[in-house]
Amino acid sequence: MGKKTKQNGTDSMYEAILLLKDLDECKRFFEDLCSPTELRSMEQRYDVAVYLMQDKVYADILDRTGASSATISRVRRNILDSRTGGAMRQLIVRQGLAEDKD
């Protein structure tokens, strides 16, 4: 029997995420993996990205999410403006939460 090669740890985690079966299992996985503060930060950033793609103004986003203006700016710069990977934008559009204007 051949020796099984070890997967890159980072790839292994992402491949595990792709195997999650439903929303409940996904929530439980991330609750096991992340602290409550980390989860809330990720959820907040996602909400901010959705509102930015819906062309909401910073003050409205701050009221709706509690995110600081620095966090809102960071999300715009890092996730939406830089287009690094584009996965966040694609998922928001795929969920029907906003349209891709580009």
C-alpha positions as CSV (number, residue, x, y, z in Angstrom):
1,M,0.0,0.0,0.0
2,G,1.4,3.4,-1.0
3,K,2.3,6.0,1.5
4,K,-0.5,8.6,1.9
5,T,0.9,12.2,1.4
6,K,-0.1,14.8,3.9
7,Q,-2.2,17.6,2.5
8,N,-1.3,21.2,3.1
9,G,-3.1,22.1,6.3
10,T,-4.7,25.2,4.8
11,D,-6.1,23.4,1.8
12,S,-7.4,20.6,4.1
13,M,-9.5,23.1,6.1
14,Y,-11.0,24.7,3.0
15,E,-11.7,21.3,1.5
16,A,-13.5,20.4,4.8
17,I,-15.6,23.5,4.5
18,L,-16.7,22.4,1.0
19,L,-18.0,19.2,2.5
20,L,-20.4,20.8,5.0
21,K,-23.9,19.6,4.3
22,D,-26.2,22.4,5.4
23,L,-26.5,25.7,7.3
24,D,-26.7,24.1,10.7
25,E,-23.6,22.0,10.1
26,C,-21.8,25.0,8.7
27,K,-22.7,27.1,11.8
28,R,-21.5,24.3,14.2
29,F,-18.2,23.9,12.3
30,F,-17.4,27.6,12.5
31,E,-18.5,27.8,16.2
32,D,-16.0,24.9,16.9
33,L,-13.3,26.7,14.9
34,C,-13.7,30.3,15.9
35,S,-14.3,32.3,19.1
36,P,-17.6,34.1,19.4
37,T,-15.7,37.4,18.8
38,E,-14.1,36.1,15.6
39,L,-17.4,34.8,14.3
40,R,-19.1,38.2,15.0
41,S,-16.3,40.0,13.2
42,M,-16.6,37.9,10.1
43,E,-20.4,38.2,10.1
44,Q,-20.1,41.9,10.6
45,R,-17.6,42.3,7.7
46,Y,-19.9,40.2,5.4
47,D,-22.9,42.4,6.4
48,V,-20.8,45.5,5.7
49,A,-19.8,44.2,2.3
50,V,-23.5,43.5,1.4
51,Y,-24.5,47.0,2.4
52,L,-21.7,48.6,0.5
53,M,-22.7,46.6,-2.6
54,Q,-26.2,47.9,-2.1
55,D,-24.8,51.5,-2.1
56,K,-25.6,52.2,1.5
57,V,-23.8,55.2,3.0
58,Y,-21.3,54.7,5.8
59,A,-23.6,56.2,8.5
60,D,-26.4,53.8,7.6
61,I,-24.0,50.8,7.6
62,L,-22.6,51.9,11.0
63,D,-26.2,52.1,12.4
64,R,-27.2,48.7,10.9
65,T,-24.0,46.8,11.8
66,G,-22.3,48.6,14.6
67,A,-19.1,48.5,12.5
68,S,-16.6,51.3,12.9
69,S,-15.9,53.6,10.0
70,A,-12.4,52.1,9.9
71,T,-13.9,48.6,9.5
72,I,-16.3,49.8,6.8
73,S,-13.4,51.5,4.9
74,R,-11.2,48.3,5.3
75,V,-14.0,46.1,3.9
76,R,-14.5,48.5,0.9
77,R,-10.8,48.7,0.2
78,N,-9.8,45.0,0.9
79,I,-12.9,43.1,-0.2
80,L,-14.7,45.2,-2.7
81,D,-12.4,47.8,-4.3
82,S,-9.2,45.6,-4.6
83,R,-11.1,42.8,-6.2
84,T,-8.7,40.3,-4.6
85,G,-10.2,37.0,-5.6
86,G,-13.6,38.5,-6.0
87,A,-15.2,35.7,-4.0
88,M,-17.1,38.0,-1.5
89,R,-18.6,40.0,-4.3
90,Q,-19.5,36.8,-6.3
91,L,-21.2,35.3,-3.2
92,I,-23.2,38.4,-2.4
93,V,-24.5,38.5,-6.0
94,R,-25.1,34.8,-6.1
95,Q,-27.2,35.1,-2.9
96,G,-29.3,37.8,-4.6
97,L,-28.4,40.4,-2.0
98,A,-26.9,42.9,-4.5
99,E,-26.1,43.3,-8.1
100,D,-22.6,43.4,-9.5
101,K,-22.4,46.8,-11.1
102,D,-19.1,46.1,-12.9
